[in-house]
Amino acid sequence: INAEYMGGTNHQYLIVNKSPEKRNAFNTLRGIHGSFFAFHGSSIENWYSILMNGLKIGTNTELQVNGARLGPGIYVSPDSKVSFQYSLKRDCSNDISCIAICEVINHKTKKQGSIWAVPKEEYVSLCYLFVYENLSLIPTVSCTNPDFQLSLQNIVQNYC
């Protein structure tokens, strides 16, 4: 993705880890409901599990680390700055921060301002992971920006 959008980090990783069955199920849902892109932020110690197991709904479980004002769901945002706030929540001995861009099925997502709750795990597909070593590079970008959306759609079409 163009570095001007993502704050100049060179640590950009395309995520292509879904089984063909899960990818086909997601594509079917996309065909029925459409989709949109959103950011997800989580602290650095969570990313190994997220990359291995996908995003999980942690509401009312030991996995929950933040509030759930919109109820159970995977929380995403159209705005990078909002997701970065969640990537910095836990104390960590370094300044590394990660956010992901996800493709989200446009069905029953609860939206309140720039905090959105996706009701089902299978409605979220990780697309890209961005790692920041320098927190001064954190970008301000919105997934609602038409040029950014087009860039993301081209990547998803060609690789995911």
Contact map, one row per residue, 1 for C-alpha under 8 A:
1110110000010000000000000000000000000000000000000000000000000000000000000000000000000000000000000000000000000000000000000000000000000000000000000000001100000000
1111110000000000000000000000000000000000000000000000000000000000000000000000000000000000000000000000000000000000000000000000000000000000000000000000000000000000
1111111111000000000000000000000000000000000000000000000000000000000000000000000000000000000000000000000000000000000000000000000000000000000000000000000000000000
0111111100000000000000000000000000000000000000000000000000000000000000000000000000000000000000000000000000000000000000000000000000000000000000000000000000000000
1111111100000000000000000000000000000000000000000000000000000000000000000000000000000000000000000000000000000000000000000000000000000000001110000001000000000000
1111111110000000000000000000000000000000000000000000000000000000000000000000000000000000000000000000000000000000000000000000000001000000011110000000000000000000
0011111110000000000000000000000000000000000000000000000000000000000000000000000000000000000000000000000000000000000000000000000000000000111100000000000000000000
0011111111000000000000000000000000000000000000000000000000000000000000000000000000000000000000000000000000000000000000000000000000000000100000000000000000000000
0010011111110000000000000000000000000000000000000000000000000000000000000000000000000000000000000000000000000000000000000000000001110000100000000000000000000000
0010000111110000000000000000000000000000000000000000000000000000000000000000000000000000000000000000000000000000000000000000000000000000000000000000000000000000
0000000011111000000000000000000000000000000000000000000000000000000000000000000000000000000000000000000000000000000000000000000001110000000000000000000000000000
1000000011111100000000000000000000000000000000000000000000000000000000000000000000000000000000000000000000000000000000000000000111100000000000000000000000000000
0000000000111110000000000000000000000000000000000000000000000000000000000000000000000000000000000000000000000000000000000000000111000000000000000000000000000000
0000000000011111000000000000000000000000000000000000000000000000000000000000000000000000000000000000000000000000000000000000001110000000000000000000000000000000
0000000000001111100000000000000000000000000000000000000000000000000000000000000000000000000000000000000000000000000000000000011110000000000000000000000000000001
0000000000000111110000000000000000000000000000000000000000000000000000000000000000000000000000000000000000000000000000000000001000000000000000000000000000000011
0000000000000011111000000000000000000000000000000000000000000000000000000000000000000000000000000000000000000000000000000000000000000000000000000000000000000000
0000000000000001111111100000000000000000000000000000000000000000000000000000000000000000000000000000000000000000000000000000000000000000000000000000000000000000
0000000000000000111111100000000000000000000000000000000000000000000000000000000000000000000000000000000000000000000000000000000000000000000000000000000000000000
0000000000000000011111110000000000000000000000000000000000000000000000000000000000000000000000000000000000000000000000000000000000000000000000000000000000000000
0000000000000000011111111000000000000000000000000000000000000000000000000000000000000000000000000000000000000000000000000000000000000000000000000000000000000000
0000000000000000011111111100000000000000000000000000000000000000000000000000000000000000000000000000000000000000000000000000000000000000000000000000000000000000
0000000000000000011111111110000000000000000000000000000000000000000000000000000000000000000000000000000000000000000000000000000000000000000000000000000000000000
0000000000000000000111111111000000000000000000000000000000000000000000000000000000000000000000000000000000000000000000000000000000000000000000000000000000000000
0000000000000000000011111111100000000000000000000000000000000000000000000000000000000000000000000000000000000000000000000000000000000000000000000000000000000000
0000000000000000000001111111110000000000000000000000000000000000000000000000000000000000000000000000000010000000000000000110100000000000000000000000000000000000
0000000000000000000000111111111000000000000000000000000000000000000000000000000000000000000000000000000000000000000000000000000000000000000000000000000000000000
0000000000000000000000011111111100000000000000000000000000000000000000000000000000000000000000000000000000000000000000000000000000000000000000000000000000000000
0000000000000000000000001111111111000000000000000000000000000000000000000000000000000000000000000000000010000000000000000010000000000000000000000000000000000000
0000000000000000000000000111111111100000000000000000000000000000000000000000000000000000000000000000000011000000000000000000000000000000000000000000000000000000
0000000000000000000000000011111111000000000000000000000000000000000000000000000000000000000000000000000000000000000000000000000000000000000000000000000000000000
0000000000000000000000000001111111000000000000000000000000000000000000000000000000000000000000000000000000000000000000000000000000000000000000000000000000000000
0000000000000000000000000000111111100000000000000000000000000000000000000000000000000000000000000000000011100000000000000000000000000000000000000000000000000000
0000000000000000000000000000111111110000000000000000000000000000000000000000000000000000000000000000000011000000000000000000000000000000000000000000000000000000
0000000000000000000000000000010011111000000000000000000000000000000000000000000000000000000000000000001111000000000000000000000000000000000000000000000000000000
0000000000000000000000000000000001111100000000000000000000000000000000000000000000000000000000000000001111000000000000000000000000000000000000000000000000000000
0000000000000000000000000000000000111110000000000000000000000000000000000000010000000000000000000000111100000000000000000000000000000000000000110000100100000000
0000000000000000000000000000000000011111000000000000000000000000000000000001111000000000000000000000111100000000000000000000000000000000000000100000000000000000
0000000000000000000000000000000000001111100000000000000000000000000000000001111100100000000000000011110000000000000000000000000000000000000000100000000000000000
0000000000000000000000000000000000000111110000000000000000000000000000000011100000100000000000000011110000000000000000000000000000000000000000000000000000000000
0000000000000000000000000000000000000011111000000000000000000000000000000001000000111110000000000111000000000000000000000000000000000000000000000000000000000000
0000000000000000000000000000000000000001111101100000000000000000000000000000000000110111100000000110000000000000000000000000000000000000000000000000000000000000
0000000000000000000000000000000000000000111111100000000000000000000000000000000000000111110000001100000000000000000000000000000000000000000000000000000000000000
0000000000000000000000000000000000000000011111100000000000000000000000000000000000000010000100011100000000000000000000000000000000000000000000000000000000000000
0000000000000000000000000000000000000000001111110000000000000000000000000000000000000000000000000000000000000000000000000000000000000000000000000000000000000000
0000000000000000000000000000000000000000011111111100000000000000000000000000000000000000000000000000000000000000000000000000000000000000000000000000000000000000
0000000000000000000000000000000000000000011111111110000000000000000000000000000000000000000000000100000000000000000000000000000000000000000000000000000000000000
0000000000000000000000000000000000000000000011111111000000000000000000000000000000000000000000000000000000000000000000000000000000000000000000000000000000000000
0000000000000000000000000000000000000000000001111111110000000000000000000000000000000000000000000000000000000000000000000000000000000000000000000000000000000000
0000000000000000000000000000000000000000000001111111111100000000000000000000000000000000000000000000000000000000000000000000000000000000000000000000000000000000
0000000000000000000000000000000000000000000000111111111000000000000000000000000000000000000000000000000000000000000000000000000000000000000000000000000000000000
0000000000000000000000000000000000000000000000011111110000000000000000000000000000000000000000000000000000000000000000000000000000000000000000000000000000000000
0000000000000000000000000000000000000000000000001111111100000000000000000000000000000000000000000000000000000000000000000000000000000000000000000000000000000000
0000000000000000000000000000000000000000000000001111111100000000000000000000000000000000000000000000000000000000000000000000110000000000000000000000000000000000
0000000000000000000000000000000000000000000000000110111110000000000000000100000000000000000000000000000000000000000000001001010000000000000000000000000000000000
0000000000000000000000000000000000000000000000000100111111000000000000000100000000000000000000000000000000000000000000001000000000000000000000000000000000000000
0000000000000000000000000000000000000000000000000000001111100000000000011100000000000000000000000000000000000000000000011000000000000000000000000000000000000000
0000000000000000000000000000000000000000000000000000000111111111000000011100000000000000000000000000000000000000000000000000000000000000000000000000000000000000
0000000000000000000000000000000000000000000000000000000011111011000100111000000000000000000000000000000000000000000000000000000000000000000000000000000000000000
0000000000000000000000000000000000000000000000000000000001111111000000010000000000000000000000000000000000000000000000000000000000000000000000000000000000000000
0000000000000000000000000000000000000000000000000000000001111111000000000000000000000000000000000000000000000000000000000000000000000000000000000000000000000000
0000000000000000000000000000000000000000000000000000000001011111100000000000000000000000000000000000000000000000000000000000000000000000000000000000000000000000
0000000000000000000000000000000000000000000000000000000001111111100000000000000000000000000000000000000000000000000000000000000000000000000000000000000000000000
0000000000000000000000000000000000000000000000000000000001111111111000000000000000000000000000000000000000000000000000000000000000000000000000000000000000000000
0000000000000000000000000000000000000000000000000000000000000111111000000000000000000000000000000000000000000000000000000000000000000000000000000000000000000000
0000000000000000000000000000000000000000000000000000000000000001111100000000000000000000000000000000000000000000000000000000000000000000000000000000000000000000
0000000000000000000000000000000000000000000000000000000000000001111110000000000000000000000000000000000000000000000000000000000000000000000000000000000000000000
0000000000000000000000000000000000000000000000000000000000100000011111111000000000000000000000000000000000000000000000000000000000000000000000000000000000000000
0000000000000000000000000000000000000000000000000000000000000000001111100000000000000000000000000000000000000000000000000000000000000000000000000000000000000000
0000000000000000000000000000000000000000000000000000000000000000000111111000000000000000000000000000000000000111000110000000000000000000000000000000000000000000
0000000000000000000000000000000000000000000000000000000000100000000111111000000000000000000000000000000000000000000010000000000000000000000000000000000000000000
0000000000000000000000000000000000000000000000000000000011110000000101111100000000000000000000000000000000000000000010100000000000000000000000000000000000000000
0000000000000000000000000000000000000000000000000000000011100000000101111110000000000000000000000000000000000000000011111000000000000000000000000000000000000000
0000000000000000000000000000000000000000000000000000001111000000000000011111000000000000000000000000000000000000000011111000000000000000000000000000000000000000
0000000000000000000000000000000000000001000000000000000000000000000000001111100000000000000000000000000000000000001111000000000000000000000000000000000000000000
0000000000000000000000000000000000000111100000000000000000000000000000000111110000100000000000000000000000000000001111000000000000000000000000000000000000000000
0000000000000000000000000000000000000111000000000000000000000000000000000011111101100000000000000000000000000000011100000000000000000000000000000000000000000000
0000000000000000000000000000000000001110000000000000000000000000000000000001111100000000000000000000000000000000011000000000000000000000000001110000000000000000
0000000000000000000000000000000000000110000000000000000000000000000000000000111111100000000000000000000000000000010000000000000000000000000111100000000000000000
0000000000000000000000000000000000000010000000000000000000000000000000000000111111110000000000000010000000000000000000000000000000000000001111000000000000000000
0000000000000000000000000000000000000000000000000000000000000000000000000000001111111000000000000000000000000000000000000000000000000000011110000000000000000000
0000000000000000000000000000000000000000000000000000000000000000000000000000101111111100000000000000000000000000011000000000000000000000000000000000000000000000
0000000000000000000000000000000000000011110000000000000000000000000000000001101111111110000000000010000000000000000000000000000000000000000000000000000000000000
0000000000000000000000000000000000000000110000000000000000000000000000000000000111111111000000001110000000000000000000000000000000000000010000000000000000000000
0000000000000000000000000000000000000000100000000000000000000000000000000000000011111111100000000000000000000000000000000000000000000000000000000000000000000000
0000000000000000000000000000000000000000111000000000000000000000000000000000000001111111100000000000000000000000000000000000000000000000000000000000000000000000
0000000000000000000000000000000000000000111100000000000000000000000000000000000000111111110000001110000000000000000000000000000000000000000000000000000000000000
0000000000000000000000000000000000000000011000000000000000000000000000000000000000011111111000001000000000000000000000000000000000000000000000000000000000000000
0000000000000000000000000000000000000000011000000000000000000000000000000000000000001111111000000000000000000000000000000000000000000000000000000000000000000000
0000000000000000000000000000000000000000001000000000000000000000000000000000000000000011111100000000000000000000000000000000000000000000000000000000000000000000
0000000000000000000000000000000000000000000000000000000000000000000000000000000000000001111110000000000000000000000000000000000000000000000000000000000000000000
0000000000000000000000000000000000000000000100000000000000000000000000000000000000000000011111100000000000000000000000000000000000000000000000000000000000000000
0000000000000000000000000000000000000000000000000000000000000000000000000000000000000000001111100000000000000000000000000000000000000000000000000000000000000000
0000000000000000000000000000000000000000000000000000000000000000000000000000000000000000000111110000000000000000000000000000000000000000000000000000000000000000
0000000000000000000000000000000000000000000000000000000000000000000000000000000000000000000111111000000000000000000000000000000000011110000000000000000000000000
0000000000000000000000000000000000000000000100000000000000000000000000000000000000000000000001111100000000000000000000000000000000111110000000000000000000000000
0000000000000000000000000000000000000000001100000000000000000000000000000000000000010011000000111110000000000000000000000000000000111010000000000000000000000000
0000000000000000000000000000000000000000111100100000000000000000000000000000000000010010000000011111000000000000000000000000000011110000000000000000000000000000
0000000000000000000000000000000000000011110000000000000000000000000000000000000100110010000000001111100000000000000000000000000011100000000000000000000000000000
0000000000000000000000000000000000000011100000000000000000000000000000000000000000000000000000000111110000000000000000000000011111000000000000000000000000000000
0000000000000000000000000000000000001111000000000000000000000000000000000000000000000000000000000011111000000000000000000000011110000000000000000000000000000000
0000000000000000000000000000000000001111000000000000000000000000000000000000000000000000000000000001111100000000000000000001111100000000000000000000000000000000
0000000000000000000000000000000000111100000000000000000000000000000000000000000000000000000000000000111110000000000000000001111000000000000000000000000000000000
0000000000000000000000000000000000111100000000000000000000000000000000000000000000000000000000000000011111000000000001000011100000000000000000000000000000000000
0000000000000000000000000100110011110000000000000000000000000000000000000000000000000000000000000000001111100000000000000011000000000000000000000000000000000000
0000000000000000000000000000010011110000000000000000000000000000000000000000000000000000000000000000000111111000000000000000000000000000000000000000000000000000
0000000000000000000000000000000010000000000000000000000000000000000000000000000000000000000000000000000011111000000000000000000000000000000000000000000000000000
0000000000000000000000000000000000000000000000000000000000000000000000000000000000000000000000000000000001111100000001100000000000000000000000000000000000000000
0000000000000000000000000000000000000000000000000000000000000000000000000000000000000000000000000000000001111110000111100000000000000000000000000000000000000000
0000000000000000000000000000000000000000000000000000000000000000000001000000000000000000000000000000000000011111000111100000000000000000000000000000000000000000
0000000000000000000000000000000000000000000000000000000000000000000001000000000000000000000000000000000000001111111110000000000000000000000000000000000000000000
0000000000000000000000000000000000000000000000000000000000000000000001000000000000000000000000000000000000000111111100000000000000000000000000000000000000000000
0000000000000000000000000000000000000000000000000000000000000000000000000000000000000000000000000000000000000011111100000000000000000000000000000000000000000000
0000000000000000000000000000000000000000000000000000000000000000000000000000111001000000000000000000000000000011111100000000000000000000000000000000000000000000
0000000000000000000000000000000000000000000000000000000000000000000000000011110001000000000000000000000000000011111110000000000000000000000000000000000000000000
0000000000000000000000000000000000000000000000000000000000000000000001000011100000000000000000000000000000001111111111000000000000000000000000000000000000000000
0000000000000000000000000000000000000000000000000000000000000000000001111111000000000000000000000000000000001110001111100000000000000000000000000000000000000000
0000000000000000000000000000000000000000000000000000000000000000000000001111000000000000000000000000000100011100000111111011000000000000000000000000000000000000
0000000000000000000000000000000000000000000000000000000000000000000000011100000000000000000000000000000000011100000011111010000000000000000000000000000000000000
0000000000000000000000000000000000000000000000000000000010000000000000001100000000000000000000000000000000000000000001111111000000000000000000000000000000000000
0000000000000000000000000000000000000000000000000000001110000000000000001100000000000000000000000000000000000000000001111111000000000000000000000000000000000000
0000000000000000000000000100000000000000000000000000000000000000000000000000000000000000000000000000000000000000000000011111100000000000000000000000000000000000
0000000000000000000000000100100000000000000000000000000000000000000000000000000000000000000000000000000110000000000001111111100000000000000000000000000000000000
0000000000000000000000000000000000000000000000000000001000000000000000000000000000000000000000000000011110000000000001011111110000000000000000000000000000000000
0000000000000000000000000100000000000000000000000000010000000000000000000000000000000000000000000000011100000000000000000111111000000000000000000000000000000000
0000000000000010000000000000000000000000000000000000011000000000000000000000000000000000000000000001111000000000000000000001111110000000000000000000000000000000
0000000000000111000000000000000000000000000000000000000000000000000000000000000000000000000000000001111000000000000000000000111110000000000000000000000000010001
0000000000011110000000000000000000000000000000000000000000000000000000000000000000000000000000000001110000000000000000000000011111000000000000000000000000000000
0000000000011110000000000000000000000000000000000000000000000000000000000000000000000000000000000111100000000000000000000000011111100000000000000000000000000000
0000010010111000000000000000000000000000000000000000000000000000000000000000000000000000000000000111000000000000000000000000000111110000000000000000000000000000
0000000010110000000000000000000000000000000000000000000000000000000000000000000000000000000000011110000000000000000000000000000011111000000000000000000000000000
0000000010100000000000000000000000000000000000000000000000000000000000000000000000000000000000111100000000000000000000000000000001111110110000000000000000000000
0000000000000000000000000000000000000000000000000000000000000000000000000000000000000000000000111000000000000000000000000000000000111110000000000000000000000000
0000000000000000000000000000000000000000000000000000000000000000000000000000000000000000000000110000000000000000000000000000000000011111110000000000000000000000
0000000000000000000000000000000000000000000000000000000000000000000000000000000000000000000000111000000000000000000000000000000000011111110000000000000000000000
0000000000000000000000000000000000000000000000000000000000000000000000000000000000000000000000000000000000000000000000000000000000000111110000000000000000000000
0000001110000000000000000000000000000000000000000000000000000000000000000000000000000000000000000000000000000000000000000000000000010111111000000000000000000000
0000011000000000000000000000000000000000000000000000000000000000000000000000000010010000000000000000000000000000000000000000000000010111111100000000000000000000
0000111000000000000000000000000000000000000000000000000000000000000000000000000110000000000000000000000000000000000000000000000000000000111110000000000000000000
0000111000000000000000000000000000000000000000000000000000000000000000000000001110000000000000000000000000000000000000000000000000000000011111000000000000000000
0000110000000000000000000000000000000000000000000000000000000000000000000000001110000000000000000000000000000000000000000000000000000000001111101000000000000000
0000000000000000000000000000000000000000000000000000000000000000000000000000011100000000000000000000000000000000000000000000000000000000000111111001000000000000
0000000000000000000000000000000000001110000000000000000000000000000000000000011000000000000000000000000000000000000000000000000000000000000011111101100000000000
0000000000000000000000000000000000001000000000000000000000000000000000000000010000000000000000000000000000000000000000000000000000000000000001111101100000000000
0000000000000000000000000000000000000000000000000000000000000000000000000000000000000000000000000000000000000000000000000000000000000000000011111111100000000000
0000000000000000000000000000000000000000000000000000000000000000000000000000000000000000000000000000000000000000000000000000000000000000000000111111110000000000
0000000000000000000000000000000000000000000000000000000000000000000000000000000000000000000000000000000000000000000000000000000000000000000000001111111000000000
0000100000000000000000000000000000000000000000000000000000000000000000000000000000000000000000000000000000000000000000000000000000000000000001111111111100000000
0000000000000000000000000000000000001000000000000000000000000000000000000000000000000000000000000000000000000000000000000000000000000000000000111111111110000000
0000000000000000000000000000000000000000000000000000000000000000000000000000000000000000000000000000000000000000000000000000000000000000000000000111111111000000
1000000000000000000000000000000000000000000000000000000000000000000000000000000000000000000000000000000000000000000000000000000000000000000000000011111111100000
1000000000000000000000000000000000001000000000000000000000000000000000000000000000000000000000000000000000000000000000000000000000000000000000000001111111110000
0000000000000000000000000000000000000000000000000000000000000000000000000000000000000000000000000000000000000000000000000000000000000000000000000000111111111000
0000000000000000000000000000000000000000000000000000000000000000000000000000000000000000000000000000000000000000000000000000000000000000000000000000011111111100
0000000000000000000000000000000000000000000000000000000000000000000000000000000000000000000000000000000000000000000000000000000000000000000000000000001111111111
0000000000000000000000000000000000000000000000000000000000000000000000000000000000000000000000000000000000000000000000000000001000000000000000000000000111111111
0000000000000000000000000000000000000000000000000000000000000000000000000000000000000000000000000000000000000000000000000000000000000000000000000000000011111111
0000000000000000000000000000000000000000000000000000000000000000000000000000000000000000000000000000000000000000000000000000000000000000000000000000000001111111
0000000000000001000000000000000000000000000000000000000000000000000000000000000000000000000000000000000000000000000000000000000000000000000000000000000000111111
0000000000000011000000000000000000000000000000000000000000000000000000000000000000000000000000000000000000000000000000000000001000000000000000000000000000111111
